[in-house]
């Protein structure tokens, strides 16, 4: 369902999302705009976007600084930041490698891709 929202937003707005465009997309997807507005306002310490600090953005900025994910593309796995030419395959491989006890899906994928499997 999330992909549908993103696709619809790009279809309606192109590459520039504005408040008006967001409202149009929400209307098309029958999303309650008042609930979304309340959710957004609740992220501000005092509820006033013109003067108050946004808690979500502050936390996100702190994480960006801590993990260095302000450099794109980047992904954090187990407190380690990976940057560079990321693609779905190497991200999947990194996620699989992060498990202490590797899930069977990871092993099956490694075998399918011909990735050498360490012994022991």
N, C-alpha and C positions, 0 to 999 in steps of 0.2 A: 504494500500500500504506500509506503514511504516513497518508493521510486515513482509511483503515479503522481504524487504531489510535486516532486522535483521536475518531472517531465512536463507536467501541466504548467508549472511556473515558467519554465524555459520557453515553452510554446507560446504562452501569452506575453511574457515580458522580454524575451530575448536574453541578453546578458546583463541587463540592468534592472535590479529589483528596487522598486520604490514602494512607499506606503500604499499608494493608489493601486499599483500592480498587485501587491500582496492582498489587498482587500478584494480585488477582482478575482484572484485565484481562489481565495477562501470562499467567496460567494459561489463560484463555479463548482467547487468541491463540496459545497454545503457544510463548511466548517463554521462553527459559531465564533464570530469575530470578537464578541464580548469576552468569551472565555480566554481567547488568545491574548487580548489586550490586558486582561486582569493578570494573566500569567507573566506577561512582560513587565507590567508595573510592579508586581510583587518582587521582581529581581532588584529593584532599587531600594536602598536602605530606608528612605523615608517615603517612598512611593512617588517622588517627583523627579522625573527624568531630566528636568532642566537644571536641577541643582544637586541632586543626590548621586552618590556613588553606586554603580551597578555591581552587585555582589558576584554575579556570574562572570562578567567581564574581568573583574579584579582577580578572581580565582583562576580564570583562564590565562591571564597575563602572568600570574605567578608560576603556573605550570609551564608556560612557554619559556620563561626565564630559567626555571629549574632544570628542565630537560632539553632546552635548546631546540624546541620544535617550531620556533619562529622561522627557521630555515626550512623551506619546502623543497621536495617532499620529505617528510619525516614521520616516523612512527615510534612509539615508546612501548617496549615489551619488557616487563619485569624491571622497571626503572632503568632500562638501557635505551638510549636513543639511537635509532638507525636512520641515516640520511643518505641521500644520493639518488641514484637511478633505481627507484623502487618500482617493482611491478608485482602483480598479484602472486606470481609464483615464488619470488624470493621473500615476500612478506609471509606467505603461507609456510615456507620452509623455516623462517625465523621463529614463527609462532610454534611450530612443531618442535623445534630444537629447544624451546624454552620450558617444555614439560619435563618434570623429573621422571614421570612414568608416561612415556609417549602413548597417546591414544592409537588404537588400531587403524583409524582413518589416516593418520599421518604416515604410518608404515606402508599402508596400501598405496598412498599417493607417491611416496618415495620410490616404491617398486615400479609403479606405472611410469614415472618420469625417468627411471634409470639412474636415480641418485644412489651412490654407494652407501650401503648401510653398515655402520660400524659394528664390529663383533663384540659381544659381551656387553 
